[in-house]
Amino acid sequence: MRAVEATTLQQAINATETLVNAVPMLGPHPTSKDYKEALALVELLIDHHDESPLIDLLTRKIADYEDAAPELAEFNARIAALPRDLAMLRTLMEQYGLNQSSFSREIGSRSLVSMILKGQRSLTLDHMRALSARFNIPVSAFIDASTSPPGCD
């Protein structure tokens, strides 16, 4: 190994150790506390340093943690059992602290939102487009790969 490569390698190792000490979520065995701190850090980074490469690193580790954490297993199983549009709507409600009345512009009446949440009705493509615009997410986030949404014929 050349001296330059050895120096670069050592600098990378030192920088990584410093980063993991500052942000334990990036380490090999994150805890629930590390997870909660990482969520808060991502929010701060998005608000103040939205081009930081740390956002991408953290969101990947957060997603891995959420997929594997025993305390989230029941939630993950419930979400996996729901149709994708309903799962996304429930997730948005939970993440943003919203209720059925919060979607009057995108979906319509509170009773229609209630029927959708109970699985008695489905989101239409127009609903999905409106929600997509409001939350800045792709319409595809609402669509099951194996089915087409109503109004998409």
Backbone as a chain_set.jsonl record, in Angstrom:
{"seq": "MRAVEATTLQQAINATETLVNAVPMLGPHPTSKDYKEALALVELLIDHHDESPLIDLLTRKIADYEDAAPELAEFNARIAALPRDLAMLRTLMEQYGLNQSSFSREIGSRSLVSMILKGQRSLTLDHMRALSARFNIPVSAFIDASTSPPGCD", "coords": {"N": [[0.848, -1.175, 0.0], [0.564, 2.165, -0.879], [1.948, 5.187, 0.554], [0.252, 7.42, 0.388], [-2.255, 6.219, -0.011], [-2.473, 4.788, 2.376], [-2.532, 6.896, 4.213], [-4.896, 8.209, 3.425], [-6.734, 6.154, 3.892], [-6.49, 5.893, 6.697], [-7.375, 8.428, 7.48], [-10.024, 8.287, 6.609], [-10.997, 6.206, 8.215], [-10.687, 7.366, 10.77], [-12.403, 9.598, 10.493], [-14.829, 8.29, 10.142], [-15.125, 6.959, 12.614], [-15.353, 9.2, 14.289], [-17.724, 10.317, 13.291], [-19.592, 8.244, 13.817], [-19.449, 8.213, 16.592], [-20.586, 10.699, 17.104], [-23.079, 10.412, 15.901], [-24.698, 7.884, 16.73], [-26.561, 6.211, 15.456], [-25.55, 5.545, 13.014], [-23.799, 3.555, 13.51], [-22.953, 0.027, 14.092], [-24.876, -1.261, 15.754], [-27.536, 0.105, 16.423], [-29.632, 1.673, 18.899], [-32.949, 2.056, 20.358], [-33.011, 4.616, 21.405], [-30.96, 5.819, 19.896], [-32.201, 5.712, 17.418], [-34.453, 7.426, 17.771], [-33.105, 9.838, 18.237], [-31.831, 10.091, 15.783], [-34.005, 10.454, 14.048], [-34.863, 12.993, 14.884], [-32.566, 14.45, 14.244], [-32.46, 14.187, 11.446], [-34.723, 15.654, 10.754], [-33.922, 18.232, 11.597], [-31.689, 18.577, 9.91], [-32.932, 18.557, 7.387], [-34.442, 20.881, 7.601], [-32.438, 22.841, 7.9], [-30.044, 22.211, 6.541], [-30.455, 21.079, 3.89], [-29.14, 19.781, 1.788], [-27.274, 18.107, 2.764], [-25.204, 15.249, 2.751], [-25.479, 13.547, 4.841], [-28.164, 13.226, 5.409], [-29.127, 11.325, 3.564], [-27.601, 9.066, 4.313], [-28.494, 8.691, 6.965], [-31.307, 8.339, 6.638], [-31.403, 5.932, 5.286], [-30.305, 4.171, 7.207], [-32.215, 4.529, 9.211], [-34.507, 3.494, 7.94], [-33.687, 0.81, 7.651], [-33.507, 0.125, 10.366], [-36.191, 0.468, 11.153], [-37.385, -1.555, 9.674], [-36.344, -3.825, 10.89], [-36.615, -3.649, 13.675], [-37.818, -5.066, 16.648], [-39.796, -3.822, 18.223], [-41.271, -2.463, 16.371], [-42.419, -4.349, 14.814], [-45.121, -5.283, 14.965], [-46.546, -3.03, 14.056], [-45.425, -2.806, 11.461], [-46.353, -5.22, 10.371], [-49.135, -4.814, 10.404], [-49.353, -2.642, 8.636], [-48.322, -3.815, 6.312], [-50.331, -5.6, 5.707], [-52.375, -4.037, 4.802], [-54.056, -2.474, 1.99], [-52.032, -0.638, -0.309], [-52.672, 2.109, -0.781], [-54.32, 2.763, 1.379], [-52.616, 2.176, 3.517], [-50.638, 4.126, 3.083], [-52.141, 6.479, 3.405], [-52.926, 6.225, 6.12], [-50.381, 6.26, 7.297], [-49.486, 8.849, 6.622], [-51.378, 10.312, 8.074], [-50.68, 9.602, 10.692], [-47.967, 10.447, 10.836], [-48.15, 13.221, 10.433], [-49.961, 14.034, 12.302], [-52.717, 14.183, 11.687], [-56.325, 14.273, 11.141], [-59.527, 12.883, 10.111], [-60.905, 15.061, 9.076], [-58.934, 16.584, 8.016], [-58.466, 16.201, 5.351], [-60.211, 17.376, 3.543], [-59.909, 18.973, 1.23], [-58.403, 17.361, -0.49], [-59.671, 14.848, -0.602], [-62.391, 14.967, 0.173], [-65.498, 14.884, 1.876], [-65.686, 14.312, 5.441], [-66.962, 11.935, 6.059], [-66.531, 10.403, 3.756], [-63.757, 10.098, 3.854], [-63.657, 8.606, 6.194], [-64.961, 6.241, 5.343], [-63.08, 5.355, 3.492], [-60.893, 4.884, 5.167], [-61.92, 2.756, 6.618], [-61.911, 0.83, 4.751], [-64.072, 0.549, 3.11], [-64.386, 2.073, 0.871], [-62.271, 3.144, -1.823], [-59.294, 5.069, -2.451], [-59.408, 7.351, -5.141], [-57.818, 7.927, -8.337], [-57.667, 10.691, -8.688], [-57.822, 11.556, -6.005], [-55.408, 10.47, -5.079], [-53.578, 11.904, -6.625], [-54.004, 14.509, -5.657], [-53.282, 14.203, -2.95], [-50.647, 13.471, -3.32], [-49.578, 15.84, -4.388], [-49.963, 17.567, -2.199], [-48.354, 16.438, -0.147], [-45.963, 16.157, -1.356], [-45.039, 13.74, -2.533], [-44.569, 10.858, -4.643], [-47.234, 9.796, -6.832], [-47.215, 7.098, -7.204], [-46.621, 6.055, -4.727], [-48.988, 5.447, -3.547], [-50.058, 3.358, -4.934], [-50.702, -0.044, -5.433], [-48.552, -2.446, -6.798], [-49.657, -4.601, -8.113], [-52.24, -3.929, -8.762], [-54.554, -1.633, -10.317], [-55.458, 1.745, -9.681], [-58.803, 3.002, -8.969], [-60.337, 4.645, -11.703], [-58.182, 4.696, -13.365], [-58.26, 3.451, -15.767]], "CA": [[0.0, 0.0, 0.0], [1.347, 3.392, -0.947], [1.804, 6.074, 1.708], [-0.936, 8.258, 0.196], [-3.417, 5.371, 0.231], [-2.514, 4.498, 3.81], [-2.954, 8.125, 4.884], [-6.307, 8.399, 3.099], [-7.468, 5.126, 4.613], [-6.512, 6.24, 8.117], [-8.251, 9.597, 7.63], [-11.401, 7.815, 6.449], [-11.335, 5.451, 9.432], [-10.831, 8.337, 11.864], [-13.616, 10.387, 10.251], [-15.967, 7.401, 10.384], [-15.25, 6.781, 14.066], [-15.85, 10.461, 14.837], [-19.123, 10.447, 12.891], [-20.394, 7.256, 14.551], [-19.525, 8.685, 17.976], [-21.514, 11.83, 17.13], [-24.389, 9.949, 15.441], [-24.627, 6.434, 16.942], [-27.442, 5.481, 14.537], [-24.732, 5.102, 11.884], [-22.973, 2.438, 13.957], [-23.429, -1.316, 13.759], [-25.96, -1.761, 16.611], [-28.276, 1.249, 16.967], [-30.667, 1.43, 19.905], [-34.163, 2.85, 20.209], [-32.608, 6.003, 21.685], [-30.226, 6.275, 18.71], [-33.218, 5.861, 16.375], [-35.215, 8.649, 18.041], [-32.201, 10.968, 18.016], [-31.594, 10.186, 14.338], [-35.203, 11.063, 13.464], [-34.808, 14.426, 15.184], [-31.45, 15.02, 13.495], [-32.867, 14.283, 10.036], [-35.642, 16.789, 10.654], [-33.104, 19.448, 11.669], [-30.892, 18.682, 8.691], [-33.819, 18.938, 6.282], [-34.821, 22.283, 7.804], [-31.322, 23.791, 7.896], [-28.949, 21.799, 5.646], [-31.177, 20.066, 3.119], [-28.303, 19.092, 0.805], [-26.268, 17.327, 3.486], [-25.206, 13.814, 2.449], [-25.831, 12.824, 6.062], [-29.593, 12.908, 5.345], [-29.265, 10.053, 2.852], [-27.044, 8.004, 5.162], [-29.373, 8.462, 8.114], [-32.613, 7.796, 6.265], [-31.211, 4.504, 4.975], [-30.153, 3.45, 8.478], [-33.517, 4.587, 9.877], [-35.376, 2.521, 7.259], [-33.221, -0.522, 8.042], [-33.89, -0.072, 11.762], [-37.647, 0.307, 11.209], [-37.723, -2.868, 9.11], [-35.843, -4.918, 11.722], [-36.839, -3.44, 15.11], [-38.919, -5.864, 17.204], [-40.872, -2.968, 18.729], [-42.053, -1.977, 15.233], [-42.867, -5.513, 14.04], [-46.585, -5.311, 14.891], [-46.937, -1.938, 13.163], [-45.028, -3.19, 10.103], [-47.253, -6.285, 9.919], [-50.444, -4.2, 10.125], [-49.225, -1.84, 7.416], [-48.119, -4.727, 5.178], [-51.596, -6.27, 5.407], [-53.313, -3.073, 4.227], [-53.789, -2.013, 0.628], [-50.988, 0.388, -0.266], [-53.226, 3.457, -0.662], [-54.796, 2.916, 2.749], [-51.428, 2.217, 4.376], [-50.002, 5.432, 2.916], [-53.009, 7.48, 4.029], [-52.788, 6.084, 7.579], [-49.031, 6.693, 7.659], [-49.482, 10.315, 6.557], [-52.154, 10.807, 9.212], [-49.89, 9.41, 11.908], [-46.753, 11.265, 10.8], [-48.46, 14.647, 10.468], [-50.949, 14.308, 13.344], [-53.933, 14.613, 10.999], [-57.543, 13.494, 11.36], [-60.338, 12.706, 8.906], [-61.282, 16.377, 8.555], [-57.749, 17.222, 7.436], [-58.329, 15.869, 3.932], [-61.392, 17.842, 2.808], [-59.527, 19.482, -0.1], [-57.849, 16.3, -1.336], [-60.553, 13.68, -0.714], [-63.796, 15.364, 0.273], [-66.142, 14.91, 3.187], [-65.143, 13.49, 6.522], [-67.557, 10.599, 5.975], [-65.841, 9.677, 2.69], [-62.449, 9.717, 4.405], [-63.937, 7.526, 7.14], [-65.224, 5.012, 4.583], [-61.801, 4.921, 2.915], [-60.086, 4.333, 6.259], [-62.521, 1.476, 7.013], [-61.783, -0.106, 3.642], [-65.345, 0.453, 2.397], [-64.163, 2.772, -0.397], [-60.846, 3.269, -2.154], [-58.866, 6.347, -3.003], [-59.406, 7.421, -6.6], [-56.588, 8.496, -8.875], [-57.691, 12.128, -8.379], [-57.446, 11.682, -4.589], [-53.976, 10.177, -4.976], [-52.842, 13.043, -7.205], [-54.112, 15.636, -4.731], [-52.45, 13.883, -1.781], [-49.274, 13.504, -3.802], [-49.186, 17.247, -4.482], [-49.925, 18.157, -0.857], [-47.27, 15.909, 0.675], [-44.756, 16.104, -2.18], [-44.626, 12.345, -2.712], [-45.069, 10.392, -5.941], [-48.525, 9.106, -6.86], [-46.936, 5.657, -7.116], [-46.564, 5.652, -3.318], [-50.329, 5.013, -3.165], [-50.553, 2.344, -5.861], [-50.184, -1.409, -5.356], [-47.978, -2.84, -8.085], [-50.48, -5.635, -8.748], [-53.577, -3.437, -9.078], [-54.683, -0.267, -10.82], [-56.412, 2.495, -8.878], [-60.036, 3.361, -9.655], [-60.179, 5.808, -12.56], [-56.909, 4.61, -14.083], [-58.479, 2.572, -16.916]], "C": [[0.892, 1.236, 0.0], [1.037, 4.275, 0.255], [0.552, 6.943, 1.594], [-2.201, 7.451, 0.487], [-3.573, 5.064, 1.714], [-2.997, 5.714, 4.591], [-4.445, 8.37, 4.659], [-7.173, 7.397, 3.85], [-7.58, 5.484, 6.089], [-7.416, 7.446, 8.371], [-9.721, 9.181, 7.534], [-11.86, 7.054, 7.689], [-11.568, 6.398, 10.6], [-12.114, 9.159, 11.716], [-14.865, 9.555, 10.537], [-16.191, 7.202, 11.877], [-15.806, 8.035, 14.726], [-17.332, 10.632, 14.529], [-20.02, 9.481, 13.663], [-20.498, 7.638, 16.027], [-20.532, 9.828, 18.107], [-22.943, 11.404, 16.795], [-24.412, 8.423, 15.54], [-25.528, 5.606, 16.02], [-26.655, 4.928, 13.353], [-23.831, 3.927, 12.243], [-23.623, 1.096, 13.679], [-24.641, -1.8, 14.566], [-26.747, -0.601, 17.224], [-29.37, 0.812, 17.94], [-31.907, 2.267, 19.589], [-33.865, 4.333, 20.443], [-31.872, 6.59, 20.484], [-31.199, 6.575, 17.568], [-33.985, 7.168, 16.56], [-34.366, 9.894, 17.816], [-31.944, 11.176, 16.521], [-32.796, 10.811, 13.634], [-35.194, 12.578, 13.67], [-33.704, 15.113, 14.378], [-31.801, 15.175, 12.017], [-33.798, 15.477, 9.84], [-34.881, 18.114, 10.685], [-32.283, 19.651, 10.398], [-31.747, 19.122, 7.508], [-34.199, 20.414, 6.389], [-33.669, 23.256, 7.574], [-30.185, 23.465, 6.929], [-29.469, 20.719, 4.704], [-30.369, 19.371, 2.026], [-27.207, 18.246, 1.466], [-26.337, 15.851, 3.096], [-25.553, 12.962, 3.675], [-27.318, 12.444, 6.07], [-29.792, 11.549, 4.69], [-28.751, 8.89, 3.694], [-27.992, 7.66, 6.309], [-30.711, 7.856, 7.713], [-32.513, 6.329, 5.866], [-31.084, 3.678, 6.25], [-31.473, 3.432, 9.256], [-34.463, 3.562, 9.256], [-34.98, 1.094, 7.62], [-33.652, -0.847, 9.472], [-35.394, -0.336, 11.859], [-38.082, -1.055, 10.67], [-37.381, -4.01, 10.061], [-36.203, -4.813, 13.204], [-38.025, -4.253, 15.619], [-40.09, -5.004, 17.679], [-41.742, -2.39, 17.609], [-42.652, -3.115, 14.406], [-44.386, -5.547, 13.887], [-47.099, -4.234, 13.937], [-46.625, -2.295, 11.714], [-45.958, -4.266, 9.538], [-48.635, -5.729, 9.578], [-50.409, -3.405, 8.827], [-49.093, -2.743, 6.193], [-49.419, -5.401, 4.759], [-52.615, -5.34, 4.746], [-53.03, -2.845, 2.748], [-52.852, -0.802, 0.696], [-51.553, 1.799, -0.106], [-53.691, 3.74, 0.765], [-53.621, 3.002, 3.723], [-50.753, 3.583, 4.292], [-50.831, 6.523, 3.576], [-52.889, 7.42, 5.55], [-51.414, 6.564, 8.058], [-48.94, 8.214, 7.644], [-50.24, 10.912, 7.737], [-51.344, 10.728, 10.498], [-48.687, 10.35, 11.943], [-47.038, 12.752, 10.977], [-49.507, 15.01, 11.515], [-52.279, 14.798, 12.773], [-55.126, 13.746, 11.386], [-58.351, 13.47, 10.064], [-60.738, 14.035, 8.269], [-60.132, 17.071, 7.83], [-57.627, 17.037, 5.93], [-59.498, 16.365, 3.08], [-61.039, 18.329, 1.404], [-59.075, 18.365, -1.032], [-58.843, 15.164, -1.591], [-62.021, 14.075, -0.713], [-64.274, 15.3, 1.708], [-65.453, 13.983, 4.187], [-65.693, 12.068, 6.444], [-66.905, 9.772, 4.867], [-64.461, 9.221, 3.168], [-62.622, 8.552, 5.369], [-64.176, 6.203, 6.418], [-63.94, 4.467, 3.953], [-60.945, 4.263, 3.991], [-60.619, 2.992, 6.757], [-62.416, 0.428, 5.911], [-63.061, -0.286, 2.847], [-65.293, 1.131, 1.033], [-62.66, 2.845, -0.616], [-60.544, 4.694, -2.589], [-58.944, 6.276, -4.521], [-58.067, 7.991, -7.056], [-56.528, 10.004, -8.611], [-57.318, 12.387, -6.921], [-55.937, 11.511, -4.434], [-53.136, 11.329, -5.525], [-52.851, 14.233, -6.251], [-53.252, 15.411, -3.485], [-50.972, 13.946, -2.142], [-48.758, 14.939, -3.867], [-49.044, 17.873, -3.094], [-48.689, 17.723, -0.076], [-45.959, 15.737, -0.091], [-44.169, 14.691, -2.243], [-45.171, 11.868, -4.058], [-46.42, 9.683, -5.808], [-48.315, 7.604, -6.679], [-46.841, 5.16, -5.678], [-47.91, 5.113, -2.835], [-50.802, 3.781, -3.928], [-49.879, 1.005, -5.631], [-49.687, -1.798, -6.736], [-48.886, -3.806, -8.837], [-51.876, -5.159, -9.146], [-53.507, -2.035, -9.653], [-55.693, 0.458, -9.956], [-57.679, 2.782, -9.664], [-59.808, 4.622, -10.482], [-58.914, 5.793, -13.379], [-57.036, 3.748, -15.335], [-58.109, 3.241, -18.21]], "O": [[1.845, 1.338, 0.774], [-0.005, 4.13, 0.893], [-0.133, 7.178, 2.59], [-3.113, 7.94, 1.153], [-4.685, 5.082, 2.242], [-3.785, 5.579, 5.528], [-5.171, 8.701, 5.596], [-8.224, 7.753, 4.383], [-8.662, 5.385, 6.667], [-8.141, 7.48, 9.366], [-10.56, 9.67, 8.291], [-12.984, 7.239, 8.156], [-12.542, 6.247, 11.338], [-12.825, 9.389, 12.693], [-15.838, 10.054, 11.103], [-17.325, 7.27, 12.35], [-16.642, 7.944, 15.625], [-18.108, 11.041, 15.393], [-21.098, 9.868, 14.113], [-21.536, 7.408, 16.648], [-21.248, 9.917, 19.104], [-23.903, 11.957, 17.331], [-24.174, 7.738, 14.545], [-25.277, 4.416, 15.826], [-27.065, 3.935, 12.753], [-23.17, 3.365, 11.37], [-24.71, 1.028, 13.104], [-25.368, -2.675, 14.096], [-26.636, -0.351, 18.425], [-29.947, -0.269, 17.815], [-31.903, 3.081, 18.666], [-34.409, 5.197, 19.755], [-32.129, 7.73, 20.096], [-31.042, 7.56, 16.847], [-34.149, 7.931, 15.609], [-34.845, 10.888, 17.27], [-31.85, 12.312, 16.057], [-32.624, 11.614, 12.717], [-35.482, 13.344, 12.75], [-33.889, 16.227, 13.889], [-31.471, 16.191, 11.405], [-33.668, 16.22, 8.867], [-35.162, 19.012, 9.892], [-32.196, 20.763, 9.876], [-31.328, 19.967, 6.716], [-34.268, 21.114, 5.378], [-33.888, 24.373, 7.105], [-29.437, 24.362, 6.539], [-28.987, 19.586, 4.716], [-30.879, 18.446, 1.394], [-26.319, 17.732, 0.785], [-27.418, 15.262, 3.109], [-25.882, 11.784, 3.541], [-27.689, 11.439, 6.677], [-30.539, 10.714, 5.2], [-29.398, 7.846, 3.776], [-28.255, 6.49, 6.585], [-31.2, 6.947, 8.384], [-33.452, 5.564, 6.089], [-31.683, 2.608, 6.363], [-31.808, 2.43, 9.887], [-35.148, 2.838, 9.979], [-35.847, 0.257, 7.868], [-34.107, -1.955, 9.754], [-35.823, -1.252, 12.561], [-39.046, -1.639, 11.165], [-38.045, -5.046, 10.049], [-36.102, -5.807, 13.923], [-39.126, -4.14, 15.078], [-41.246, -5.407, 17.555], [-42.832, -1.883, 17.873], [-43.321, -2.865, 13.404], [-44.889, -5.811, 12.795], [-47.976, -4.491, 13.113], [-47.466, -2.109, 10.834], [-46.309, -4.226, 8.359], [-49.238, -6.126, 8.58], [-51.331, -3.488, 8.016], [-49.688, -2.466, 5.151], [-49.594, -5.738, 3.588], [-53.61, -5.806, 4.19], [-51.894, -3.004, 2.299], [-52.89, -0.036, 1.659], [-50.982, 2.608, 0.625], [-53.477, 4.833, 1.29], [-53.638, 3.813, 4.649], [-50.341, 4.137, 5.312], [-50.28, 7.402, 4.239], [-52.764, 8.458, 6.2], [-51.306, 7.202, 9.105], [-48.374, 8.807, 8.563], [-49.801, 11.897, 8.33], [-51.326, 11.668, 11.293], [-48.419, 10.979, 12.967], [-46.254, 13.464, 11.603], [-49.903, 16.172, 11.612], [-52.891, 15.72, 13.313], [-54.966, 12.635, 11.89], [-57.902, 13.983, 9.039], [-60.891, 14.117, 7.05], [-60.35, 18.044, 7.108], [-56.77, 17.656, 5.3], [-59.745, 15.824, 2.002], [-61.814, 18.109, 0.473], [-59.335, 18.418, -2.235], [-58.855, 14.583, -2.677], [-62.804, 13.567, -1.516], [-63.536, 15.625, 2.638], [-64.756, 13.033, 3.833], [-64.979, 11.107, 6.728], [-66.743, 8.562, 5.021], [-64.053, 8.088, 2.912], [-61.822, 7.616, 5.364], [-63.657, 5.165, 6.829], [-63.743, 3.254, 3.89], [-60.343, 3.214, 3.76], [-59.852, 2.175, 7.266], [-62.789, -0.728, 6.112], [-63.141, -1.174, 1.998], [-66.072, 0.797, 0.141], [-61.876, 2.629, 0.309], [-61.427, 5.425, -3.037], [-58.589, 5.261, -5.12], [-57.281, 8.477, -6.243], [-55.453, 10.538, -8.339], [-56.582, 13.329, -6.627], [-55.275, 12.295, -3.754], [-52.106, 11.682, -4.952], [-51.826, 14.889, -6.059], [-52.574, 16.328, -3.023], [-50.151, 14.42, -1.357], [-47.635, 15.22, -3.449], [-48.103, 18.627, -2.848], [-48.048, 18.542, 0.583], [-44.973, 15.236, 0.45], [-42.974, 14.484, -2.036], [-46.146, 12.43, -4.557], [-46.703, 9.051, -4.79], [-49.141, 6.923, -6.071], [-46.969, 3.96, -5.434], [-47.97, 4.404, -1.831], [-51.845, 3.218, -3.598], [-48.652, 0.907, -5.63], [-50.341, -1.507, -7.737], [-48.884, -3.827, -10.068], [-52.618, -5.896, -9.795], [-52.507, -1.337, -9.489], [-56.685, -0.137, -9.534], [-57.649, 2.806, -10.894], [-59.162, 5.562, -10.019], [-58.596, 6.787, -14.032], [-56.022, 3.351, -15.91], [-58.233, 2.637, -19.275]]}, "num_chains": 1, "name": "protein.A"}
